[in-house]
């Protein structure tokens, strides 16, 4: 029971932030699309990163709960790390893009700034779960699952 609650506490913010990111990035991209222009590269990249994370989260949860022996611990760690790198790259690229604009005002610019903040928060969430997954893998827990209880010490007589 405690493991499922811990899972909700870790994954729920990731899903909520991903949905917020997708909405904000879609709003910014649709503004550019309405002007007959292509959306900025960092915004399109964050749409990809968010979509990828929304596909990965159910996989990580289903494998951890239903098929713990199927998911390789290093595979789960790699998926966590890829999401961390994607969001780090995305929010840094968007910050650099917004920083070089001479004039940024209005609701689209505010949405792009908010997107940058939420992408940074998503990076922090993925970095936390990546760290927990790496700790679980290298401590040799049950299949590298971050929700698994730590191994009990063996008593030798």
C-alpha positions as CSV (number, residue, x, y, z in Angstrom):
1,X,0.0,0.0,0.0
2,X,2.8,2.4,0.9
3,X,4.5,1.7,-2.4
4,X,1.5,2.7,-4.5
5,X,1.1,5.9,-2.5
6,X,4.8,6.7,-3.1
7,X,4.4,6.1,-6.7
8,X,1.5,8.5,-6.9
9,X,3.5,11.2,-5.1
10,X,6.3,10.8,-7.6
11,X,4.5,10.3,-10.9
12,X,1.5,12.5,-10.4
13,X,3.4,15.8,-10.5
14,X,5.2,14.6,-13.6
15,X,2.0,14.0,-15.4
16,X,0.4,17.2,-14.2
17,X,3.5,19.2,-15.3
18,X,3.6,17.4,-18.6
19,X,0.0,18.3,-19.3
20,X,0.6,22.0,-18.3
21,X,3.7,22.0,-20.6
22,X,1.8,20.5,-23.5
23,X,-1.0,23.1,-23.1
24,X,1.4,26.1,-22.9
25,X,3.6,24.8,-25.8
26,X,0.5,24.2,-27.9
27,X,-0.8,27.7,-27.2
28,X,2.5,29.3,-28.2
29,X,2.8,27.1,-31.3
30,X,-0.8,27.8,-32.4
31,X,-0.1,31.5,-32.1
32,X,2.8,31.2,-34.6
33,X,0.7,28.9,-36.7
34,X,-2.0,31.5,-36.9
35,X,0.5,34.0,-38.1
36,X,1.5,31.6,-40.9
37,X,4.9,31.1,-39.3
38,X,6.7,28.1,-37.9
39,X,6.8,27.8,-34.2
40,X,10.2,28.5,-32.6
41,X,12.5,25.4,-32.4
42,X,12.6,25.3,-28.5
43,X,8.8,25.3,-28.4
44,X,8.5,22.4,-30.8
45,X,11.2,20.6,-28.9
46,X,9.3,20.9,-25.7
47,X,6.2,19.6,-27.4
48,X,8.2,16.5,-28.3
49,X,9.8,16.1,-24.9
50,X,6.4,16.4,-23.2
51,X,4.8,13.9,-25.6
52,X,7.6,11.5,-25.0
53,X,7.3,11.8,-21.2
54,X,3.5,11.2,-21.4
55,X,4.3,7.9,-23.3
56,X,7.1,6.9,-20.9
57,X,5.3,7.5,-17.6
58,X,2.6,4.8,-18.2
59,X,5.2,2.4,-19.4
60,X,7.3,2.9,-16.3
61,X,4.3,2.5,-14.0
62,X,2.8,-0.5,-15.8
63,X,6.2,-2.4,-15.9
64,X,6.9,-1.6,-12.3
65,X,3.5,-2.8,-11.1
66,X,2.4,-5.6,-13.5
67,X,5.6,-7.0,-15.0
68,X,8.4,-6.3,-12.6
69,X,10.6,-9.0,-14.1
70,X,10.2,-7.8,-17.7
71,X,11.5,-4.3,-17.3
72,X,15.3,-4.2,-17.2
73,X,16.5,-1.8,-14.4
74,X,19.0,-0.1,-16.7
75,X,16.3,0.3,-19.3
76,X,14.1,2.1,-16.8
77,X,17.0,4.2,-15.7
78,X,17.8,5.1,-19.3
79,X,14.2,6.2,-19.9
80,X,14.3,8.4,-16.7
81,X,17.7,9.9,-17.8
82,X,16.5,10.6,-21.3
83,X,13.5,12.5,-20.0
84,X,15.8,14.4,-17.7
85,X,18.1,15.4,-20.5
86,X,15.2,16.3,-22.8
87,X,13.6,18.7,-20.4
88,X,17.0,20.2,-19.4
89,X,17.8,20.8,-23.0
90,X,14.4,22.2,-23.7
91,X,14.1,24.7,-20.9
92,X,17.7,25.9,-21.5
93,X,17.0,26.4,-25.2
94,X,13.8,28.2,-24.6
95,X,15.5,30.5,-22.0
96,X,18.2,31.3,-24.5
97,X,15.6,32.0,-27.2
98,X,13.5,34.3,-24.9
99,X,16.7,36.0,-23.7
100,X,17.7,37.1,-27.2
101,X,14.3,38.6,-28.1
102,X,14.5,42.4,-28.3
103,X,10.8,42.8,-27.5
104,X,8.6,40.3,-25.7
105,X,5.2,41.4,-24.5
106,X,1.7,40.1,-24.5
107,X,-0.1,36.8,-23.6
108,X,2.1,34.7,-25.9
109,X,5.3,35.9,-24.4
110,X,3.9,35.3,-20.9
111,X,2.8,31.8,-21.9
112,X,6.3,31.2,-23.3
113,X,7.9,32.4,-20.0
114,X,5.5,30.2,-18.0
115,X,6.3,27.3,-20.3
116,X,10.0,27.8,-19.5
117,X,9.3,27.8,-15.7
118,X,7.1,24.6,-15.9
119,X,9.7,22.9,-18.1
120,X,12.3,23.6,-15.5
121,X,10.0,22.2,-12.8
122,X,9.5,19.1,-15.0
123,X,13.3,18.8,-15.3
124,X,13.6,18.9,-11.5
125,X,10.9,16.2,-11.2
126,X,12.6,13.9,-13.7
127,X,16.0,14.5,-12.1
128,X,14.6,13.5,-8.8
129,X,13.2,10.2,-10.1
130,X,16.3,9.6,-12.1
131,X,18.4,9.9,-9.0
132,X,16.0,7.6,-7.1
133,X,16.1,5.0,-9.9
134,X,19.9,5.2,-10.1
135,X,20.1,4.7,-6.4
136,X,17.8,1.7,-6.6
137,X,19.7,0.2,-9.5
138,X,23.1,0.6,-7.9
139,X,22.0,-0.6,-4.5
140,X,20.7,-3.8,-6.1
141,X,17.1,-3.4,-5.1
142,X,14.4,-5.7,-6.6
143,X,14.7,-5.1,-10.3
144,X,15.8,-1.5,-9.9
145,X,12.3,-0.4,-9.0
146,X,12.3,3.0,-7.2
147,X,9.2,2.0,-5.4
148,X,10.6,-1.1,-3.9
149,X,11.5,-1.3,-0.3
150,X,15.2,-1.3,0.5
151,X,16.7,-4.8,0.9
152,X,16.6,-6.2,4.4
153,X,19.9,-6.9,6.0
154,X,20.8,-10.5,6.4
155,X,21.5,-11.6,9.9
156,X,24.4,-14.0,10.1
157,X,25.0,-16.1,13.2
